[in-house]
Amino acid sequence: MREFLIPPPRDAEAAEFQNLWGAWALVTPVDVAEILGDIGVPWWIAGGWAIDAWTGTRREHSDVDASMFRSDLPALRAAARGRLHIWAAGSDGIRPVDDRLPDLPESADGVWLRADARSPWLIDVLLNPDRHGQWVNRRDPTMVAPLDEVTWIAGDGIRYLEPELVLIFKAKQGRPKDRVDLERTWPELNAAQRAAVRNYVSDHYPEHEWLPLVQ
């Protein structure tokens, strides 16, 4: 596997994290496709990279948000065997996922991938719940839909989360970069997509600072 650029820590908190857990490489969606290889199950990109793909604009990124169904973890393990180490990551910390400990702890909502302990982390894969193969909003389990309705495939062959759903997830934290993503995406959304963002934010975060922007 080729070497990836390791950017310097962006602040003291990131430096402390890196000293404790290790560095993260700078990876793009195209890199994710290369790293995962022929995994045989669907995976998709969310977050700011998905906004880039939808709008045709670009901002700086410090990571990439990849997702797949939690039930497809065995396929990921098979594809990674001999190439990548998989670690469960969640509120209780991280630990290896291997033949000795093949099952994820309940607290783990994702896995981290790297070549070995001397190499940087490459991908943080969020393990999304599904219901009979359909996508489920992990923050609102009443939202269930076929994967093809909540994702789209770009010209590069990579599957991305629909932009209105990216914004719905970003609303919880509402960081400066999330507002930038909202502002560059809003003009590119149709009426139904705008209504989805507006209704979700008003229902779940009635005092959110985005509300005046999504009317």
PyMOL commands that set and color helices and strands:
alter all, ss='L'
color gray80, all
select helices_A, chain A and resi 12-21+29-36+47-55+70-80+147-150+163-170+176-188+191-204+211-213
alter helices_A, ss='H'
color red, helices_A
select strands_A, chain A and resi 43-46+65-69+85-90+93-97+108-114+121-128+130-131+134-136+144-145+151-153+159-161
alter strands_A, ss='S'
color yellow, strands_A
deselect
rebuild
show_as cartoon
